[in-house]
Amino acid sequence: MESKSIVPGIFCSVEQCTYHTTDDKCTAGSIEVGSQKSCCSSCDTECVTFKPCK
């Protein structure tokens, strides 16, 4: 079984993401956060790295 490395300092509670771990970490290797240029709250941002579970 291949061991996946977590992205240090990144916590993720999106259980539907391929990179989510049971202890709310991210194994994507790196992440990209996208947003509208005029965001005013966290709801205006998004994780571009998100990949739905199969």
mmJSON file of the N, C-alpha and C atoms, coordinates in Angstrom:
{"data_MODEL":{"atom_site":{
"group_PDB":["ATOM","ATOM","ATOM","ATOM","ATOM","ATOM","ATOM","ATOM","ATOM","ATOM","ATOM","ATOM","ATOM","ATOM","ATOM","ATOM","ATOM","ATOM","ATOM","ATOM","ATOM","ATOM","ATOM","ATOM","ATOM","ATOM","ATOM","ATOM","ATOM","ATOM","ATOM","ATOM","ATOM","ATOM","ATOM","ATOM","ATOM","ATOM","ATOM","ATOM","ATOM","ATOM","ATOM","ATOM","ATOM","ATOM","ATOM","ATOM","ATOM","ATOM","ATOM","ATOM","ATOM","ATOM","ATOM","ATOM","ATOM","ATOM","ATOM","ATOM","ATOM","ATOM","ATOM","ATOM","ATOM","ATOM","ATOM","ATOM","ATOM","ATOM","ATOM","ATOM","ATOM","ATOM","ATOM","ATOM","ATOM","ATOM","ATOM","ATOM","ATOM","ATOM","ATOM","ATOM","ATOM","ATOM","ATOM","ATOM","ATOM","ATOM","ATOM","ATOM","ATOM","ATOM","ATOM","ATOM","ATOM","ATOM","ATOM","ATOM","ATOM","ATOM","ATOM","ATOM","ATOM","ATOM","ATOM","ATOM","ATOM","ATOM","ATOM","ATOM","ATOM","ATOM","ATOM","ATOM","ATOM","ATOM","ATOM","ATOM","ATOM","ATOM","ATOM","ATOM","ATOM","ATOM","ATOM","ATOM","ATOM","ATOM","ATOM","ATOM","ATOM","ATOM","ATOM","ATOM","ATOM","ATOM","ATOM","ATOM","ATOM","ATOM","ATOM","ATOM","ATOM","ATOM","ATOM","ATOM","ATOM","ATOM","ATOM","ATOM","ATOM","ATOM","ATOM","ATOM","ATOM","ATOM","ATOM","ATOM","ATOM","ATOM"],
"id":[1,2,3,4,5,6,7,8,9,10,11,12,13,14,15,16,17,18,19,20,21,22,23,24,25,26,27,28,29,30,31,32,33,34,35,36,37,38,39,40,41,42,43,44,45,46,47,48,49,50,51,52,53,54,55,56,57,58,59,60,61,62,63,64,65,66,67,68,69,70,71,72,73,74,75,76,77,78,79,80,81,82,83,84,85,86,87,88,89,90,91,92,93,94,95,96,97,98,99,100,101,102,103,104,105,106,107,108,109,110,111,112,113,114,115,116,117,118,119,120,121,122,123,124,125,126,127,128,129,130,131,132,133,134,135,136,137,138,139,140,141,142,143,144,145,146,147,148,149,150,151,152,153,154,155,156,157,158,159,160,161,162],
"type_symbol":["N","C","C","N","C","C","N","C","C","N","C","C","N","C","C","N","C","C","N","C","C","N","C","C","N","C","C","N","C","C","N","C","C","N","C","C","N","C","C","N","C","C","N","C","C","N","C","C","N","C","C","N","C","C","N","C","C","N","C","C","N","C","C","N","C","C","N","C","C","N","C","C","N","C","C","N","C","C","N","C","C","N","C","C","N","C","C","N","C","C","N","C","C","N","C","C","N","C","C","N","C","C","N","C","C","N","C","C","N","C","C","N","C","C","N","C","C","N","C","C","N","C","C","N","C","C","N","C","C","N","C","C","N","C","C","N","C","C","N","C","C","N","C","C","N","C","C","N","C","C","N","C","C","N","C","C","N","C","C","N","C","C"],
"label_atom_id":["N","CA","C","N","CA","C","N","CA","C","N","CA","C","N","CA","C","N","CA","C","N","CA","C","N","CA","C","N","CA","C","N","CA","C","N","CA","C","N","CA","C","N","CA","C","N","CA","C","N","CA","C","N","CA","C","N","CA","C","N","CA","C","N","CA","C","N","CA","C","N","CA","C","N","CA","C","N","CA","C","N","CA","C","N","CA","C","N","CA","C","N","CA","C","N","CA","C","N","CA","C","N","CA","C","N","CA","C","N","CA","C","N","CA","C","N","CA","C","N","CA","C","N","CA","C","N","CA","C","N","CA","C","N","CA","C","N","CA","C","N","CA","C","N","CA","C","N","CA","C","N","CA","C","N","CA","C","N","CA","C","N","CA","C","N","CA","C","N","CA","C","N","CA","C","N","CA","C","N","CA","C","N","CA","C","N","CA","C"],
"label_alt_id":[null,null,null,null,null,null,null,null,null,null,null,null,null,null,null,null,null,null,null,null,null,null,null,null,null,null,null,null,null,null,null,null,null,null,null,null,null,null,null,null,null,null,null,null,null,null,null,null,null,null,null,null,null,null,null,null,null,null,null,null,null,null,null,null,null,null,null,null,null,null,null,null,null,null,null,null,null,null,null,null,null,null,null,null,null,null,null,null,null,null,null,null,null,null,null,null,null,null,null,null,null,null,null,null,null,null,null,null,null,null,null,null,null,null,null,null,null,null,null,null,null,null,null,null,null,null,null,null,null,null,null,null,null,null,null,null,null,null,null,null,null,null,null,null,null,null,null,null,null,null,null,null,null,null,null,null,null,null,null,null,null,null],
"label_comp_id":["MET","MET","MET","GLU","GLU","GLU","SER","SER","SER","LYS","LYS","LYS","SER","SER","SER","ILE","ILE","ILE","VAL","VAL","VAL","PRO","PRO","PRO","GLY","GLY","GLY","ILE","ILE","ILE","PHE","PHE","PHE","CYS","CYS","CYS","SER","SER","SER","VAL","VAL","VAL","GLU","GLU","GLU","GLN","GLN","GLN","CYS","CYS","CYS","THR","THR","THR","TYR","TYR","TYR","HIS","HIS","HIS","THR","THR","THR","THR","THR","THR","ASP","ASP","ASP","ASP","ASP","ASP","LYS","LYS","LYS","CYS","CYS","CYS","THR","THR","THR","ALA","ALA","ALA","GLY","GLY","GLY","SER","SER","SER","ILE","ILE","ILE","GLU","GLU","GLU","VAL","VAL","VAL","GLY","GLY","GLY","SER","SER","SER","GLN","GLN","GLN","LYS","LYS","LYS","SER","SER","SER","CYS","CYS","CYS","CYS","CYS","CYS","SER","SER","SER","SER","SER","SER","CYS","CYS","CYS","ASP","ASP","ASP","THR","THR","THR","GLU","GLU","GLU","CYS","CYS","CYS","VAL","VAL","VAL","THR","THR","THR","PHE","PHE","PHE","LYS","LYS","LYS","PRO","PRO","PRO","CYS","CYS","CYS","LYS","LYS","LYS"],
"label_asym_id":["A","A","A","A","A","A","A","A","A","A","A","A","A","A","A","A","A","A","A","A","A","A","A","A","A","A","A","A","A","A","A","A","A","A","A","A","A","A","A","A","A","A","A","A","A","A","A","A","A","A","A","A","A","A","A","A","A","A","A","A","A","A","A","A","A","A","A","A","A","A","A","A","A","A","A","A","A","A","A","A","A","A","A","A","A","A","A","A","A","A","A","A","A","A","A","A","A","A","A","A","A","A","A","A","A","A","A","A","A","A","A","A","A","A","A","A","A","A","A","A","A","A","A","A","A","A","A","A","A","A","A","A","A","A","A","A","A","A","A","A","A","A","A","A","A","A","A","A","A","A","A","A","A","A","A","A","A","A","A","A","A","A"],
"label_entity_id":["1","1","1","1","1","1","1","1","1","1","1","1","1","1","1","1","1","1","1","1","1","1","1","1","1","1","1","1","1","1","1","1","1","1","1","1","1","1","1","1","1","1","1","1","1","1","1","1","1","1","1","1","1","1","1","1","1","1","1","1","1","1","1","1","1","1","1","1","1","1","1","1","1","1","1","1","1","1","1","1","1","1","1","1","1","1","1","1","1","1","1","1","1","1","1","1","1","1","1","1","1","1","1","1","1","1","1","1","1","1","1","1","1","1","1","1","1","1","1","1","1","1","1","1","1","1","1","1","1","1","1","1","1","1","1","1","1","1","1","1","1","1","1","1","1","1","1","1","1","1","1","1","1","1","1","1","1","1","1","1","1","1"],
"label_seq_id":[1,1,1,2,2,2,3,3,3,4,4,4,5,5,5,6,6,6,7,7,7,8,8,8,9,9,9,10,10,10,11,11,11,12,12,12,13,13,13,14,14,14,15,15,15,16,16,16,17,17,17,18,18,18,19,19,19,20,20,20,21,21,21,22,22,22,23,23,23,24,24,24,25,25,25,26,26,26,27,27,27,28,28,28,29,29,29,30,30,30,31,31,31,32,32,32,33,33,33,34,34,34,35,35,35,36,36,36,37,37,37,38,38,38,39,39,39,40,40,40,41,41,41,42,42,42,43,43,43,44,44,44,45,45,45,46,46,46,47,47,47,48,48,48,49,49,49,50,50,50,51,51,51,52,52,52,53,53,53,54,54,54],
"pdbx_PDB_ins_code":[null,null,null,null,null,null,null,null,null,null,null,null,null,null,null,null,null,null,null,null,null,null,null,null,null,null,null,null,null,null,null,null,null,null,null,null,null,null,null,null,null,null,null,null,null,null,null,null,null,null,null,null,null,null,null,null,null,null,null,null,null,null,null,null,null,null,null,null,null,null,null,null,null,null,null,null,null,null,null,null,null,null,null,null,null,null,null,null,null,null,null,null,null,null,null,null,null,null,null,null,null,null,null,null,null,null,null,null,null,null,null,null,null,null,null,null,null,null,null,null,null,null,null,null,null,null,null,null,null,null,null,null,null,null,null,null,null,null,null,null,null,null,null,null,null,null,null,null,null,null,null,null,null,null,null,null,null,null,null,null,null,null],
"Cartn_x":[0.846,0.0,0.886,0.569,1.342,1.014,2.05,1.864,1.716,0.73,0.5,1.008,1.672,2.161,1.098,1.029,0.073,0.708,-0.121,0.342,0.456,1.664,1.84,1.031,0.373,-0.364,-1.726,-2.121,-3.419,-4.387,-5.527,-6.58,-7.787,-8.421,-9.536,-10.626,-11.841,-12.962,-13.911,-13.481,-14.322,-14.169,-15.031,-14.932,-15.138,-15.761,-16.029,-14.823,-13.705,-12.517,-11.579,-11.028,-10.079,-8.896,-8.468,-7.271,-7.516,-8.74,-9.103,-8.685,-8.171,-7.873,-8.853,-8.93,-9.878,-9.539,-8.295,-7.94,-7.895,-8.704,-8.889,-7.601,-6.774,-5.569,-5.76,-4.812,-4.868,-3.637,-3.848,-2.735,-2.48,-2.92,-2.784,-1.339,-0.453,0.928,1.127,0.182,0.134,-1.31,-1.675,-3.042,-3.026,-4.124,-4.329,-5.655,-5.616,-6.83,-7.197,-8.402,-8.872,-9.953,-10.235,-11.299,-11.634,-12.697,-12.997,-12.04,-11.644,-10.665,-11.207,-12.496,-13.076,-13.707,-13.029,-13.635,-13.669,-14.742,-14.936,-15.092,-15.208,-15.35,-14.832,-14.677,-14.185,-15.144,-16.41,-17.391,-17.102,-16.349,-16.019,-14.775,-14.123,-12.918,-13.247,-12.323,-12.557,-11.232,-11.255,-10.079,-10.104,-9.236,-9.179,-8.664,-7.95,-7.369,-8.419,-9.59,-10.64,-10.867,-10.884,-11.179,-12.167,-13.375,-14.378,-13.917,-14.323,-14.046,-14.77,-14.196,-14.821,-15.924],
"Cartn_y":[-1.191,0.0,1.248,2.205,3.434,4.378,4.916,5.864,7.266,8.001,9.361,10.351,11.386,12.435,13.507,14.058,15.138,16.478,17.453,18.825,19.472,19.798,20.362,21.641,21.739,22.941,23.099,22.135,22.216,21.244,21.743,20.923,20.962,19.826,19.729,18.849,19.329,18.548,18.085,18.204,17.828,16.336,15.548,14.091,13.557,14.331,13.902,14.1,14.628,14.871,13.663,13.312,12.207,12.377,13.602,13.875,14.0,13.881,13.998,12.751,12.927,11.794,11.788,10.657,10.539,11.468,11.951,12.909,14.347,14.605,15.949,16.6,15.829,16.337,16.242,16.771,16.77,16.064,15.124,14.376,14.765,15.919,16.331,16.62,16.805,17.159,18.662,19.372,20.838,21.218,22.423,22.874,24.207,24.481,25.783,26.328,27.513,28.157,29.231,29.146,30.121,30.973,32.055,32.922,33.988,34.684,35.893,36.953,37.869,38.869,39.785,39.813,40.716,39.939,38.89,38.125,38.93,38.686,39.367,38.38,37.086,36.08,34.739,33.789,32.469,31.763,32.125,31.534,31.919,32.987,33.448,32.752,31.917,31.224,29.771,29.104,27.71,26.977,25.672,24.839,24.301,24.811,24.399,22.961,22.488,21.145,20.069,20.424,19.455,18.46,17.193,16.129,15.187,15.038,14.196,12.735,12.083,10.653,9.887,8.782,7.938,7.097],
"Cartn_z":[0.0,0.0,0.0,-0.863,-0.976,0.167,0.794,1.881,1.296,1.763,1.284,2.322,1.877,2.759,2.912,4.099,4.334,3.992,3.701,3.481,4.862,5.316,6.658,6.856,7.996,8.358,7.704,6.863,6.196,6.857,7.249,7.845,6.926,6.725,5.798,6.394,6.408,6.94,5.831,4.575,3.435,3.17,3.764,3.684,2.271,1.394,0.025,-0.903,-0.402,-1.217,-1.173,-2.319,-2.433,-1.492,-1.259,-0.475,1.031,1.476,2.898,3.658,4.875,5.746,6.908,7.591,8.705,9.871,9.917,10.973,10.444,9.388,8.808,8.311,7.642,6.997,5.481,4.718,3.259,2.703,1.769,1.178,-0.28,-0.7,-2.098,-2.498,-1.555,-1.879,-1.873,-2.467,-2.421,-2.703,-2.353,-2.613,-3.338,-4.021,-4.663,-4.174,-3.605,-3.135,-4.146,-4.662,-5.632,-5.01,-5.639,-5.128,-6.151,-5.829,-6.568,-6.046,-6.868,-6.43,-5.335,-5.182,-4.181,-3.027,-2.535,-1.439,-0.151,0.575,1.844,2.999,2.677,3.729,3.218,4.123,3.733,2.779,2.811,1.89,0.435,0.227,-1.12,-1.688,-0.897,-1.351,-1.656,-2.357,-2.693,-2.836,-2.619,-2.813,-4.239,-5.081,-6.466,-6.578,-5.568,-5.554,-5.299,-4.806,-4.485,-5.621,-5.27,-6.24,-5.562,-6.113,-5.461,-5.364,-4.291,-4.13,-5.222,-5.612,-6.645,-6.049],
"occupancy":[1.0,1.0,1.0,1.0,1.0,1.0,1.0,1.0,1.0,1.0,1.0,1.0,1.0,1.0,1.0,1.0,1.0,1.0,1.0,1.0,1.0,1.0,1.0,1.0,1.0,1.0,1.0,1.0,1.0,1.0,1.0,1.0,1.0,1.0,1.0,1.0,1.0,1.0,1.0,1.0,1.0,1.0,1.0,1.0,1.0,1.0,1.0,1.0,1.0,1.0,1.0,1.0,1.0,1.0,1.0,1.0,1.0,1.0,1.0,1.0,1.0,1.0,1.0,1.0,1.0,1.0,1.0,1.0,1.0,1.0,1.0,1.0,1.0,1.0,1.0,1.0,1.0,1.0,1.0,1.0,1.0,1.0,1.0,1.0,1.0,1.0,1.0,1.0,1.0,1.0,1.0,1.0,1.0,1.0,1.0,1.0,1.0,1.0,1.0,1.0,1.0,1.0,1.0,1.0,1.0,1.0,1.0,1.0,1.0,1.0,1.0,1.0,1.0,1.0,1.0,1.0,1.0,1.0,1.0,1.0,1.0,1.0,1.0,1.0,1.0,1.0,1.0,1.0,1.0,1.0,1.0,1.0,1.0,1.0,1.0,1.0,1.0,1.0,1.0,1.0,1.0,1.0,1.0,1.0,1.0,1.0,1.0,1.0,1.0,1.0,1.0,1.0,1.0,1.0,1.0,1.0,1.0,1.0,1.0,1.0,1.0,1.0],
"B_iso_or_equiv":[0.0,0.0,0.0,0.0,0.0,0.0,0.0,0.0,0.0,0.0,0.0,0.0,0.0,0.0,0.0,0.0,0.0,0.0,0.0,0.0,0.0,0.0,0.0,0.0,0.0,0.0,0.0,0.0,0.0,0.0,0.0,0.0,0.0,0.0,0.0,0.0,0.0,0.0,0.0,0.0,0.0,0.0,0.0,0.0,0.0,0.0,0.0,0.0,0.0,0.0,0.0,0.0,0.0,0.0,0.0,0.0,0.0,0.0,0.0,0.0,0.0,0.0,0.0,0.0,0.0,0.0,0.0,0.0,0.0,0.0,0.0,0.0,0.0,0.0,0.0,0.0,0.0,0.0,0.0,0.0,0.0,0.0,0.0,0.0,0.0,0.0,0.0,0.0,0.0,0.0,0.0,0.0,0.0,0.0,0.0,0.0,0.0,0.0,0.0,0.0,0.0,0.0,0.0,0.0,0.0,0.0,0.0,0.0,0.0,0.0,0.0,0.0,0.0,0.0,0.0,0.0,0.0,0.0,0.0,0.0,0.0,0.0,0.0,0.0,0.0,0.0,0.0,0.0,0.0,0.0,0.0,0.0,0.0,0.0,0.0,0.0,0.0,0.0,0.0,0.0,0.0,0.0,0.0,0.0,0.0,0.0,0.0,0.0,0.0,0.0,0.0,0.0,0.0,0.0,0.0,0.0,0.0,0.0,0.0,0.0,0.0,0.0],
"pdbx_formal_charge":[null,null,null,null,null,null,null,null,null,null,null,null,null,null,null,null,null,null,null,null,null,null,null,null,null,null,null,null,null,null,null,null,null,null,null,null,null,null,null,null,null,null,null,null,null,null,null,null,null,null,null,null,null,null,null,null,null,null,null,null,null,null,null,null,null,null,null,null,null,null,null,null,null,null,null,null,null,null,null,null,null,null,null,null,null,null,null,null,null,null,null,null,null,null,null,null,null,null,null,null,null,null,null,null,null,null,null,null,null,null,null,null,null,null,null,null,null,null,null,null,null,null,null,null,null,null,null,null,null,null,null,null,null,null,null,null,null,null,null,null,null,null,null,null,null,null,null,null,null,null,null,null,null,null,null,null,null,null,null,null,null,null],
"auth_seq_id":[1,1,1,2,2,2,3,3,3,4,4,4,5,5,5,6,6,6,7,7,7,8,8,8,9,9,9,10,10,10,11,11,11,12,12,12,13,13,13,14,14,14,15,15,15,16,16,16,17,17,17,18,18,18,19,19,19,20,20,20,21,21,21,22,22,22,23,23,23,24,24,24,25,25,25,26,26,26,27,27,27,28,28,28,29,29,29,30,30,30,31,31,31,32,32,32,33,33,33,34,34,34,35,35,35,36,36,36,37,37,37,38,38,38,39,39,39,40,40,40,41,41,41,42,42,42,43,43,43,44,44,44,45,45,45,46,46,46,47,47,47,48,48,48,49,49,49,50,50,50,51,51,51,52,52,52,53,53,53,54,54,54],
"auth_comp_id":["MET","MET","MET","GLU","GLU","GLU","SER","SER","SER","LYS","LYS","LYS","SER","SER","SER","ILE","ILE","ILE","VAL","VAL","VAL","PRO","PRO","PRO","GLY","GLY","GLY","ILE","ILE","ILE","PHE","PHE","PHE","CYS","CYS","CYS","SER","SER","SER","VAL","VAL","VAL","GLU","GLU","GLU","GLN","GLN","GLN","CYS","CYS","CYS","THR","THR","THR","TYR","TYR","TYR","HIS","HIS","HIS","THR","THR","THR","THR","THR","THR","ASP","ASP","ASP","ASP","ASP","ASP","LYS","LYS","LYS","CYS","CYS","CYS","THR","THR","THR","ALA","ALA","ALA","GLY","GLY","GLY","SER","SER","SER","ILE","ILE","ILE","GLU","GLU","GLU","VAL","VAL","VAL","GLY","GLY","GLY","SER","SER","SER","GLN","GLN","GLN","LYS","LYS","LYS","SER","SER","SER","CYS","CYS","CYS","CYS","CYS","CYS","SER","SER","SER","SER","SER","SER","CYS","CYS","CYS","ASP","ASP","ASP","THR","THR","THR","GLU","GLU","GLU","CYS","CYS","CYS","VAL","VAL","VAL","THR","THR","THR","PHE","PHE","PHE","LYS","LYS","LYS","PRO","PRO","PRO","CYS","CYS","CYS","LYS","LYS","LYS"],
"auth_asym_id":["A","A","A","A","A","A","A","A","A","A","A","A","A","A","A","A","A","A","A","A","A","A","A","A","A","A","A","A","A","A","A","A","A","A","A","A","A","A","A","A","A","A","A","A","A","A","A","A","A","A","A","A","A","A","A","A","A","A","A","A","A","A","A","A","A","A","A","A","A","A","A","A","A","A","A","A","A","A","A","A","A","A","A","A","A","A","A","A","A","A","A","A","A","A","A","A","A","A","A","A","A","A","A","A","A","A","A","A","A","A","A","A","A","A","A","A","A","A","A","A","A","A","A","A","A","A","A","A","A","A","A","A","A","A","A","A","A","A","A","A","A","A","A","A","A","A","A","A","A","A","A","A","A","A","A","A","A","A","A","A","A","A"],
"auth_atom_id":["N","CA","C","N","CA","C","N","CA","C","N","CA","C","N","CA","C","N","CA","C","N","CA","C","N","CA","C","N","CA","C","N","CA","C","N","CA","C","N","CA","C","N","CA","C","N","CA","C","N","CA","C","N","CA","C","N","CA","C","N","CA","C","N","CA","C","N","CA","C","N","CA","C","N","CA","C","N","CA","C","N","CA","C","N","CA","C","N","CA","C","N","CA","C","N","CA","C","N","CA","C","N","CA","C","N","CA","C","N","CA","C","N","CA","C","N","CA","C","N","CA","C","N","CA","C","N","CA","C","N","CA","C","N","CA","C","N","CA","C","N","CA","C","N","CA","C","N","CA","C","N","CA","C","N","CA","C","N","CA","C","N","CA","C","N","CA","C","N","CA","C","N","CA","C","N","CA","C","N","CA","C","N","CA","C","N","CA","C"],
"pdbx_PDB_model_num":[1,1,1,1,1,1,1,1,1,1,1,1,1,1,1,1,1,1,1,1,1,1,1,1,1,1,1,1,1,1,1,1,1,1,1,1,1,1,1,1,1,1,1,1,1,1,1,1,1,1,1,1,1,1,1,1,1,1,1,1,1,1,1,1,1,1,1,1,1,1,1,1,1,1,1,1,1,1,1,1,1,1,1,1,1,1,1,1,1,1,1,1,1,1,1,1,1,1,1,1,1,1,1,1,1,1,1,1,1,1,1,1,1,1,1,1,1,1,1,1,1,1,1,1,1,1,1,1,1,1,1,1,1,1,1,1,1,1,1,1,1,1,1,1,1,1,1,1,1,1,1,1,1,1,1,1,1,1,1,1,1,1]
}}}
